[in-house]
Amino acid sequence: MIGASKAILERFGGNVPRTMDEMLTIPGAARKTSNVVLGTAYGIASGVVVDTHVQRLSNRLELTRNEDPKKIEQDLIKILPQDRWISFSHQLIWHGRRVCHARNPKCADCNLESLCHSKDKTV
């Protein structure tokens, strides 16, 4: 946090950058953090946030076969319209927190159940 704060003050005059390239120069800010900040704070769809929920659900829903977040992001970018990148991440994160849990998915309560062919379904 200290390194990131110093970088923002020294390199960007105290303003959080508005491009992925600039964000990636901040200590501790990789693609996930950069996508969150750019999307949530500025409404800039620079990519798709891939956290553990997005990673797990993207695999369960067969939107990707990759495990690496960078590769998953690239797979999702190919199939999602850019104007959905920000909301898609938030929707999958909430779905993963509320319904599609890692160990005990609530498949009977899932709106996506008919689209899901995951081997760990509970239905």
Accessible surface in RSA format (square Angstrom, percent):
REM  Atomic radii and reference values for relative SASA: ProtOr
REM  Chains: A
REM  Algorithm: Lee & Richards
REM  Probe-radius: 1.40
REM  Slices: 20
REM RES _ NUM      All-atoms   Total-Side   Main-Chain    Non-polar    All polar
REM                ABS   REL    ABS   REL    ABS   REL    ABS   REL    ABS   REL
RES MET A   1   193.99 100.5 154.29 102.1  39.69  94.5 121.20 103.0  72.78  96.4
RES ILE A   2   130.80  74.4 126.60  94.3   4.21  10.1 129.15  93.0   1.65   4.5
RES GLY A   3    32.89  40.6   0.00   N/A  32.89  40.6  24.63  67.6   8.26  18.5
RES ALA A   4    20.78  19.1  20.02  30.9   0.75   1.7  20.02  28.2   0.75   2.0
RES SER A   5    55.79  47.1  50.46  67.3   5.33  12.3  29.82  63.5  25.98  36.4
RES LYS A   6   115.42  56.3 114.70  70.4   0.72   1.7  62.36  56.1  53.06  56.5
RES ALA A   7     4.57   4.2   1.41   2.2   3.16   7.2   4.12   5.8   0.45   1.2
RES ILE A   8    32.39  18.4  32.39  24.1   0.00   0.0  32.39  23.3   0.00   0.0
RES LEU A   9   120.20  66.9 108.48  77.6  11.72  29.5 108.75  76.4  11.45  30.8
RES GLU A  10   140.94  80.9 102.56  77.6  38.38  91.4  46.24  89.4  94.70  77.3
RES ARG A  11   128.51  54.0  95.52  48.7  32.99  78.5  53.38  73.0  75.12  45.5
RES PHE A  12    42.26  21.1  27.05  16.8  15.21  39.6  36.01  21.8   6.26  17.9
RES GLY A  13    65.77  81.1   0.00   N/A  65.77  81.1  36.99 101.5  28.78  64.5
RES GLY A  14    36.10  44.5   0.00   N/A  36.10  44.5   9.81  26.9  26.29  58.9
RES ASN A  15   105.31  72.6 101.52  98.1   3.80   9.1  26.70  64.3  78.62  76.0
RES VAL A  16    53.53  35.2  48.15  43.6   5.38  13.0  48.15  41.8   5.38  14.6
RES PRO A  17     6.67   4.9   0.00   0.0   6.67  24.2   6.67   5.5   0.00   0.0
RES ARG A  18   141.42  59.4 133.57  68.1   7.85  18.7  45.22  61.8  96.20  58.3
RES THR A  19    67.43  48.0  63.20  64.1   4.23  10.1  65.68  88.2   1.75   2.6
RES MET A  20    24.12  12.5  20.40  13.5   3.72   8.9  20.40  17.3   3.72   4.9
RES ASP A  21   115.33  80.8 107.71 107.2   7.62  18.0  32.72  77.0  82.61  82.4
RES GLU A  22    69.57  39.9  67.91  51.4   1.66   3.9  21.41  41.4  48.16  39.3
RES MET A  23     4.61   2.4   4.61   3.0   0.00   0.0   4.61   3.9   0.00   0.0
RES LEU A  24    75.02  41.8  50.73  36.3  24.29  61.0  50.92  35.8  24.10  64.9
RES THR A  25    71.21  50.6  52.87  53.6  18.34  43.7  60.71  81.5  10.50  15.9
RES ILE A  26     8.66   4.9   5.16   3.8   3.50   8.4   5.48   3.9   3.18   8.6
RES PRO A  27    67.67  49.3  50.10  45.7  17.57  63.9  62.24  51.4   5.43  33.7
RES GLY A  28    81.28 100.2   0.00   N/A  81.28 100.2  45.38 124.5  35.90  80.4
RES ALA A  29    12.17  11.2   5.24   8.1   6.93  15.8   6.18   8.7   5.99  15.9
RES ALA A  30    66.36  61.0  61.12  94.3   5.23  11.9  65.68  92.5   0.67   1.8
RES ARG A  31    58.92  24.7  58.06  29.6   0.86   2.0  28.77  39.3  30.15  18.3
RES LYS A  32   101.81  49.7  97.08  59.6   4.74  11.3  50.25  45.2  51.56  54.9
RES THR A  33    57.16  40.7  54.08  54.8   3.08   7.3  34.06  45.8  23.10  34.9
RES SER A  34     0.00   0.0   0.00   0.0   0.00   0.0   0.00   0.0   0.00   0.0
RES ASN A  35     5.86   4.0   1.22   1.2   4.64  11.2   0.74   1.8   5.12   4.9
RES VAL A  36    61.31  40.3  59.76  54.1   1.55   3.7  61.31  53.3   0.00   0.0
RES VAL A  37    39.29  25.9  36.77  33.3   2.52   6.1  39.29  34.1   0.00   0.0
RES LEU A  38     0.23   0.1   0.23   0.2   0.00   0.0   0.23   0.2   0.00   0.0
RES GLY A  39     6.21   7.7   0.00   N/A   6.21   7.7   2.03   5.6   4.18   9.4
RES THR A  40    87.39  62.2  59.52  60.3  27.87  66.4  62.14  83.5  25.25  38.2
RES ALA A  41    71.20  65.5  32.50  50.2  38.70  88.0  42.12  59.3  29.08  77.0
RES TYR A  42    60.71  28.3  31.54  17.9  29.18  75.9  23.72  17.8  36.99  45.6
RES GLY A  43    55.11  68.0   0.00   N/A  55.11  68.0  25.88  71.0  29.23  65.5
RES ILE A  44    61.31  34.9  56.83  42.3   4.49  10.8  60.54  43.6   0.78   2.1
RES ALA A  45    20.39  18.8  11.63  18.0   8.76  19.9  11.93  16.8   8.46  22.4
RES SER A  46    33.06  27.9   9.84  13.1  23.22  53.5  17.16  36.5  15.90  22.3
RES GLY A  47     3.95   4.9   0.00   N/A   3.95   4.9   0.00   0.0   3.95   8.8
RES VAL A  48     0.95   0.6   0.00   0.0   0.95   2.3   0.00   0.0   0.95   2.6
RES VAL A  49    13.45   8.9  13.18  11.9   0.28   0.7  13.18  11.5   0.28   0.7
RES VAL A  50    10.62   7.0   3.80   3.4   6.82  16.4   3.80   3.3   6.82  18.5
RES ASP A  51    23.41  16.4  19.06  19.0   4.35  10.3  14.43  34.0   8.99   9.0
RES THR A  52    98.77  70.3  94.53  95.8   4.24  10.1  78.42 105.3  20.35  30.8
RES HIS A  53    36.15  19.8  36.15  25.1   0.00   0.0  23.07  23.8  13.08  15.2
RES VAL A  54     0.00   0.0   0.00   0.0   0.00   0.0   0.00   0.0   0.00   0.0
RES GLN A  55    41.17  23.0  41.17  30.1   0.00   0.0   7.32  15.6  33.84  25.7
RES ARG A  56    46.00  19.3  38.53  19.6   7.47  17.8  34.39  47.0  11.60   7.0
RES LEU A  57     1.31   0.7   1.31   0.9   0.00   0.0   1.31   0.9   0.00   0.0
RES SER A  58     0.00   0.0   0.00   0.0   0.00   0.0   0.00   0.0   0.00   0.0
RES ASN A  59    39.56  27.3  27.89  27.0  11.68  28.1  20.38  49.0  19.19  18.5
RES ARG A  60    20.32   8.5  15.99   8.1   4.33  10.3  16.15  22.1   4.17   2.5
RES LEU A  61    31.83  17.7  20.36  14.6  11.48  28.8  20.59  14.5  11.24  30.2
RES GLU A  62   114.83  65.9  88.04  66.6  26.79  63.8  34.29  66.3  80.54  65.8
RES LEU A  63    53.48  29.8  41.82  29.9  11.66  29.3  44.07  31.0   9.41  25.3
RES THR A  64     9.52   6.8   0.00   0.0   9.52  22.7   7.18   9.6   2.34   3.5
RES ARG A  65   228.96  96.1 200.23 102.1  28.73  68.4  76.94 105.1 152.02  92.1
RES ASN A  66    46.79  32.3  43.79  42.3   3.00   7.2   3.32   8.0  43.47  42.0
RES GLU A  67   117.72  67.6 109.08  82.5   8.64  20.6  63.20 122.2  54.52  44.5
RES ASP A  68    61.91  43.4  54.96  54.7   6.95  16.4  23.45  55.2  38.46  38.4
RES PRO A  69    62.51  45.6  61.54  56.1   0.97   3.5  61.80  51.0   0.71   4.4
RES LYS A  70   133.53  65.1 131.54  80.7   1.99   4.7  75.79  68.2  57.74  61.5
RES LYS A  71   118.30  57.7 116.65  71.6   1.64   3.9  62.14  55.9  56.15  59.8
RES ILE A  72     0.00   0.0   0.00   0.0   0.00   0.0   0.00   0.0   0.00   0.0
RES GLU A  73     3.62   2.1   3.62   2.7   0.00   0.0   0.14   0.3   3.48   2.8
RES GLN A  74    85.57  47.8  85.52  62.5   0.05   0.1  36.13  76.9  49.44  37.5
RES ASP A  75    30.83  21.6  29.01  28.9   1.82   4.3   8.42  19.8  22.41  22.4
RES LEU A  76     0.00   0.0   0.00   0.0   0.00   0.0   0.00   0.0   0.00   0.0
RES ILE A  77    42.31  24.1  34.29  25.5   8.02  19.3  34.29  24.7   8.02  21.8
RES LYS A  78   161.71  78.9 123.10  75.5  38.61  91.9  83.67  75.3  78.04  83.1
RES ILE A  79    94.93  54.0  63.29  47.2  31.63  76.2  70.26  50.6  24.66  66.9
RES LEU A  80    30.87  17.2  23.66  16.9   7.21  18.1  24.91  17.5   5.96  16.0
RES PRO A  81    80.94  59.0  68.46  62.4  12.48  45.4  80.60  66.5   0.34   2.1
RES GLN A  82   101.74  56.9  93.79  68.5   7.96  18.9  25.21  53.7  76.53  58.0
RES ASP A  83   125.20  87.7  87.97  87.6  37.24  88.1  49.38 116.2  75.83  75.6
RES ARG A  84    99.33  41.7  99.33  50.6   0.00   0.0  29.43  40.2  69.90  42.4
RES TRP A  85    25.57  10.3  25.36  12.3   0.21   0.5  25.36  13.5   0.21   0.3
RES ILE A  86    47.49  27.0  42.86  31.9   4.64  11.2  46.81  33.7   0.68   1.8
RES SER A  87    40.36  34.1  36.16  48.3   4.20   9.7  37.67  80.2   2.68   3.8
RES PHE A  88    23.45  11.7  23.45  14.5   0.00   0.0  23.45  14.2   0.00   0.0
RES SER A  89     1.80   1.5   1.80   2.4   0.00   0.0   1.68   3.6   0.12   0.2
RES HIS A  90    75.01  41.0  74.79  52.0   0.22   0.6  52.86  54.5  22.16  25.8
RES GLN A  91    93.66  52.4  84.93  62.1   8.73  20.8  43.42  92.4  50.24  38.1
RES LEU A  92    10.42   5.8  10.42   7.5   0.00   0.0  10.42   7.3   0.00   0.0
RES ILE A  93    21.83  12.4  21.83  16.3   0.00   0.0  21.83  15.7   0.00   0.0
RES TRP A  94   116.18  46.6 116.13  56.2   0.05   0.1  92.25  49.2  23.93  38.8
RES HIS A  95    33.02  18.0  27.72  19.3   5.30  13.6  16.22  16.7  16.80  19.5
RES GLY A  96     1.12   1.4   0.00   N/A   1.12   1.4   0.00   0.0   1.12   2.5
RES ARG A  97   125.98  52.9 104.86  53.5  21.12  50.3  31.97  43.7  94.01  57.0
RES ARG A  98   148.30  62.3 136.07  69.4  12.23  29.1  51.97  71.0  96.33  58.4
RES VAL A  99    27.42  18.0  27.42  24.8   0.00   0.0  27.42  23.8   0.00   0.0
RES CYS A 100    15.22  11.5  14.62  16.3   0.60   1.4   1.54   3.9  13.67  14.7
RES HIS A 101    55.85  30.5  54.35  37.8   1.50   3.8  40.39  41.6  15.46  18.0
RES ALA A 102    58.53  53.8  41.97  64.8  16.56  37.7  41.99  59.1  16.54  43.8
RES ARG A 103   230.38  96.7 199.66 101.8  30.72  73.1  77.12 105.4 153.26  92.9
RES ASN A 104   106.86  73.7 104.45 100.9   2.41   5.8  21.28  51.2  85.58  82.7
RES PRO A 105     8.60   6.3   3.84   3.5   4.77  17.3   3.84   3.2   4.77  29.6
RES LYS A 106    96.92  47.3  89.36  54.8   7.56  18.0  52.68  47.4  44.24  47.1
RES CYS A 107    11.94   9.0   9.73  10.9   2.20   5.2   1.85   4.7  10.09  10.9
RES ALA A 108    95.93  88.2  58.36  90.1  37.57  85.5  65.63  92.4  30.31  80.3
RES ASP A 109    98.94  69.3  74.80  74.5  24.14  57.1  24.96  58.7  73.98  73.8
RES CYS A 110    24.66  18.7  11.53  12.9  13.14  30.9   3.25   8.2  21.42  23.1
RES ASN A 111   145.20 100.1 112.86 109.1  32.34  77.9  30.47  73.3 114.73 110.9
RES LEU A 112    50.52  28.1  50.52  36.1   0.00   0.0  50.52  35.5   0.00   0.0
RES GLU A 113    51.14  29.4  49.15  37.2   1.99   4.7  10.79  20.9  40.35  32.9
RES SER A 114    89.75  75.8  64.01  85.4  25.74  59.3  49.74 105.9  40.01  56.1
RES LEU A 115   115.98  64.6 104.92  75.1  11.06  27.8 107.11  75.2   8.87  23.9
RES CYS A 116    13.89  10.5  13.25  14.8   0.64   1.5   4.24  10.7   9.65  10.4
RES HIS A 117   127.36  69.6 102.85  71.5  24.51  62.7  66.73  68.8  60.63  70.5
RES SER A 118    19.64  16.6   6.04   8.1  13.60  31.3   8.06  17.2  11.58  16.2
RES LYS A 119   210.48 102.7 167.08 102.5  43.41 103.3 121.47 109.3  89.01  94.8
RES ASP A 120    64.02  44.8  51.97  51.7  12.05  28.5  39.14  92.1  24.88  24.8
RES LYS A 121    60.20  29.4  36.75  22.5  23.45  55.8  21.65  19.5  38.55  41.1
RES THR A 122    78.75  56.0  41.57  42.1  37.18  88.6  44.97  60.4  33.79  51.1
RES VAL A 123   113.46  74.7  53.89  48.8  59.57 143.5  80.34  69.8  33.12  89.8
END  Absolute sums over single chains surface
CHAIN  1 A     7718.7       6237.8       1480.9       4323.9       3394.7
END  Absolute sums over all chains
TOTAL          7718.7       6237.8       1480.9       4323.9       3394.7
